[in-house]
Amino acid sequence: MNTFEENLAKLEKLTSDIKRNDISLEEALKDFEEGMKTACGMEKELDRIEGKIQILMTEPQPETKENRPQLDLFNATDDETGTSGTPENGVRQ
């Protein structure tokens, strides 16, 4: 099986061959058919790769302390207790 790059080079060669003035109609048609098969295969490969990219882009990332969202609902909260400390003078914080 050829790589995408090899198929692209093949398609470019077939395209330039078809454009030649000294090619017969039968040969041009044969090259055109081969080019269409190659292009369809390349399109399927691109669709497959695009699907993989979509999966990777929508896959949730594991939550760590570094990438945890900062909501900043409370100022200076303690990571262990989740509180901002003890109330002073009977006033809630």
Backbone as JSON, one array per atom type, in Angstrom:
{
  "sequence": "MNTFEENLAKLEKLTSDIKRNDISLEEALKDFEEGMKTACGMEKELDRIEGKIQILMTEPQPETKENRPQLDLFNATDDETGTSGTPENGVRQ",
  "N": [[0.84, -1.18, 0.0], [0.56, 2.17, -0.87], [1.95, 5.23, 0.45], [0.34, 8.28, 1.53], [1.69, 10.45, 0.47], [3.1, 9.26, -1.64], [0.96, 8.49, -3.26], [-0.03, 11.02, -3.88], [2.07, 12.06, -5.41], [1.92, 10.26, -7.55], [-0.61, 10.9, -8.56], [-0.14, 13.54, -9.38], [1.7, 13.05, -11.44], [0.12, 11.53, -13.23], [-1.74, 13.5, -13.89], [-0.14, 15.4, -15.21], [0.67, 13.81, -17.35], [-1.75, 13.37, -18.71], [-2.2, 15.9, -19.7], [-0.4, 16.17, -21.74], [0.31, 16.67, -25.24], [0.87, 14.62, -26.98], [-0.39, 12.26, -26.24], [-2.53, 9.46, -26.53], [-6.12, 9.23, -26.91], [-7.22, 6.98, -25.7], [-5.19, 6.23, -23.92], [-5.12, 8.52, -22.32], [-7.66, 8.35, -21.17], [-7.38, 5.99, -19.72], [-5.38, 6.79, -17.88], [-6.83, 8.8, -16.62], [-8.89, 7.34, -15.35], [-7.36, 5.79, -13.59], [-6.29, 7.85, -12.08], [-8.62, 8.86, -10.88], [-9.34, 6.69, -9.24], [-7.15, 6.67, -7.53], [-7.39, 9.22, -6.37], [-9.85, 8.94, -5.02], [-9.17, 6.99, -3.14], [-7.3, 8.45, -1.67], [-8.94, 10.42, -0.63], [-10.57, 8.91, 1.08], [-8.63, 8.12, 2.91], [-7.94, 10.62, 3.98], [-10.39, 11.28, 5.2], [-10.48, 9.28, 7.16], [-8.28, 9.98, 8.74], [-9.09, 12.53, 9.55], [-11.27, 11.83, 11.13], [-9.95, 10.55, 13.25], [-8.58, 12.75, 14.29], [-10.73, 14.35, 15.13], [-11.71, 12.74, 17.21], [-9.54, 12.82, 18.97], [-9.52, 15.55, 19.55], [-11.91, 15.93, 20.93], [-11.73, 14.28, 23.06], [-11.82, 13.93, 26.54], [-9.53, 15.51, 28.74], [-7.41, 14.23, 31.31], [-8.07, 15.34, 34.61], [-5.96, 17.42, 36.35], [-4.13, 19.07, 38.97], [-2.93, 21.23, 37.78], [-4.41, 21.75, 35.41], [-6.95, 22.16, 36.33], [-10.02, 23.93, 36.42], [-10.08, 27.35, 37.38], [-12.18, 28.7, 39.5], [-12.45, 30.73, 41.34], [-14.28, 31.34, 43.4], [-14.13, 31.69, 46.11], [-11.96, 33.61, 48.03], [-8.6, 32.87, 48.68], [-8.79, 30.06, 49.46], [-8.29, 27.04, 51.26], [-6.65, 24.21, 49.99], [-6.82, 21.66, 51.11], [-8.93, 21.65, 53.05], [-10.9, 23.11, 51.83], [-11.91, 25.45, 52.75], [-11.91, 28.91, 53.8], [-10.63, 29.32, 56.12], [-10.84, 29.85, 59.74], [-13.69, 31.45, 61.23], [-13.45, 34.81, 62.34], [-14.01, 36.77, 65.21], [-16.71, 36.07, 65.3], [-17.8, 36.56, 62.82], [-18.9, 35.55, 59.68], [-17.01, 34.26, 56.98]],
  "CA": [[0.0, 0.0, 0.0], [1.34, 3.39, -0.99], [1.68, 6.28, 1.42], [-0.42, 9.4, 0.99], [2.61, 11.26, -0.33], [3.35, 8.53, -2.88], [-0.25, 8.61, -4.08], [-0.1, 12.39, -4.37], [3.04, 12.16, -6.51], [1.35, 9.49, -8.66], [-1.71, 11.7, -9.1], [0.47, 14.67, -10.1], [2.28, 12.52, -12.68], [-1.0, 11.2, -14.13], [-2.31, 14.76, -14.35], [0.75, 15.98, -16.22], [0.63, 12.93, -18.53], [-2.99, 13.62, -19.44], [-2.11, 17.22, -20.34], [0.52, 16.13, -22.89], [-0.33, 16.7, -26.56], [1.16, 13.42, -27.76], [-1.01, 11.09, -25.62], [-3.75, 9.02, -27.24], [-7.35, 9.36, -26.14], [-7.36, 5.77, -24.88], [-4.2, 6.32, -22.84], [-5.58, 9.59, -21.43], [-8.8, 7.82, -20.43], [-6.83, 5.02, -18.76], [-4.73, 7.57, -16.83], [-7.88, 9.49, -15.89], [-9.53, 6.35, -14.48], [-6.41, 5.47, -12.52], [-6.22, 9.04, -11.23], [-9.84, 8.94, -10.08], [-9.24, 5.66, -8.19], [-6.14, 7.14, -6.58], [-7.96, 10.36, -5.64], [-10.87, 8.42, -4.1], [-8.45, 6.35, -2.03], [-6.71, 9.51, -0.86], [-10.04, 11.07, 0.09], [-10.94, 8.01, 2.18], [-7.56, 8.21, 3.9], [-8.1, 11.9, 4.67], [-11.57, 11.16, 6.07], [-10.09, 8.44, 8.3], [-7.39, 10.78, 9.59], [-9.91, 13.58, 10.14], [-12.04, 11.19, 12.2], [-9.04, 10.37, 14.4], [-8.31, 14.08, 14.86], [-11.94, 14.75, 15.86], [-11.75, 11.97, 18.45], [-8.51, 13.36, 19.87], [-9.88, 16.91, 19.96], [-13.05, 15.91, 21.84], [-11.44, 13.38, 24.18], [-11.55, 14.71, 27.75], [-8.2, 15.4, 29.31], [-7.46, 13.92, 32.74], [-7.97, 16.55, 35.42], [-4.85, 17.52, 37.28], [-4.16, 20.35, 39.68], [-2.49, 22.28, 36.86], [-5.41, 22.11, 34.42], [-8.26, 22.29, 36.97], [-10.51, 25.29, 36.2], [-10.02, 28.26, 38.52], [-13.47, 29.36, 39.59], [-12.25, 31.9, 42.18], [-15.5, 31.66, 44.13], [-13.71, 32.11, 47.43], [-10.57, 34.07, 48.04], [-7.63, 32.19, 49.54], [-9.29, 28.82, 50.06], [-7.32, 26.0, 51.55], [-6.88, 23.06, 49.11], [-7.15, 20.46, 51.88], [-10.24, 21.73, 53.71], [-11.87, 23.77, 50.97], [-12.45, 26.62, 53.44], [-11.0, 30.05, 53.84], [-10.09, 29.44, 57.47], [-11.84, 29.92, 60.81], [-14.27, 32.79, 61.35], [-12.89, 35.64, 63.41], [-14.95, 37.67, 65.87], [-18.08, 35.68, 65.07], [-18.25, 37.0, 61.49], [-18.67, 34.53, 58.64], [-16.19, 34.69, 55.85]],
  "C": [[0.88, 1.24, 0.0], [0.98, 4.38, 0.12], [0.89, 7.39, 0.73], [0.46, 10.24, 0.06], [2.93, 10.59, -1.66], [2.15, 8.61, -3.82], [-0.41, 10.01, -4.65], [0.86, 12.59, -5.53], [2.53, 11.42, -7.75], [0.24, 10.29, -9.35], [-1.18, 12.9, -9.89], [1.07, 14.21, -11.43], [1.18, 12.2, -13.69], [-1.62, 12.47, -14.71], [-1.44, 15.39, -15.43], [0.78, 15.13, -17.49], [-0.61, 13.19, -19.37], [-2.92, 14.93, -20.22], [-1.18, 17.23, -21.56], [-0.27, 16.1, -24.19], [-0.16, 15.39, -27.32], [0.54, 12.15, -27.17], [-2.3, 10.74, -26.38], [-4.96, 9.18, -26.31], [-7.53, 8.17, -25.21], [-6.42, 5.81, -23.67], [-4.62, 7.39, -21.83], [-6.75, 9.11, -20.57], [-8.34, 6.83, -19.36], [-6.17, 5.76, -17.58], [-5.77, 8.3, -15.97], [-8.57, 8.54, -14.9], [-8.64, 5.99, -13.3], [-6.29, 6.64, -11.54], [-7.44, 9.17, -10.33], [-9.82, 7.9, -8.94], [-8.27, 6.11, -7.1], [-6.71, 8.27, -5.73], [-9.02, 9.9, -4.64], [-10.23, 7.75, -2.89], [-7.83, 7.38, -1.1], [-7.78, 10.22, -0.04], [-10.49, 10.22, 1.27], [-9.9, 8.07, 3.3], [-7.66, 9.52, 4.68], [-9.29, 11.88, 5.62], [-11.24, 10.35, 7.32], [-9.23, 9.23, 9.28], [-8.18, 11.9, 10.28], [-10.76, 13.03, 11.29], [-11.19, 10.99, 13.44], [-8.78, 11.7, 15.09], [-9.52, 14.55, 15.66], [-12.03, 14.02, 17.2], [-10.74, 12.53, 19.45], [-8.87, 14.74, 20.39], [-11.02, 16.91, 20.98], [-12.83, 15.0, 23.05], [-11.13, 14.2, 25.42], [-10.15, 14.45, 28.28], [-8.32, 15.05, 30.79], [-7.25, 15.18, 33.57], [-6.81, 16.44, 36.38], [-4.95, 18.88, 37.96], [-3.81, 21.5, 38.74], [-3.58, 22.7, 35.88], [-6.82, 22.2, 34.99], [-8.75, 23.72, 36.77], [-10.46, 26.11, 37.49], [-11.32, 29.05, 38.56], [-13.41, 30.63, 40.43], [-13.53, 32.33, 42.89], [-15.19, 32.18, 45.53], [-12.26, 32.54, 47.35], [-9.77, 33.26, 49.05], [-8.21, 30.95, 50.21], [-8.16, 27.84, 50.24], [-7.64, 24.77, 50.7], [-7.31, 21.82, 49.89], [-8.57, 20.52, 52.45], [-11.3, 22.34, 52.82], [-12.49, 25.0, 51.61], [-11.43, 27.74, 53.41], [-10.46, 30.29, 55.24], [-11.2, 29.5, 58.51], [-12.4, 31.33, 60.88], [-13.65, 33.54, 62.53], [-13.98, 36.57, 63.92], [-16.4, 37.34, 65.54], [-18.63, 36.09, 63.7], [-17.94, 35.9, 60.49], [-17.83, 35.1, 57.52], [-16.66, 34.03, 54.61]]
}
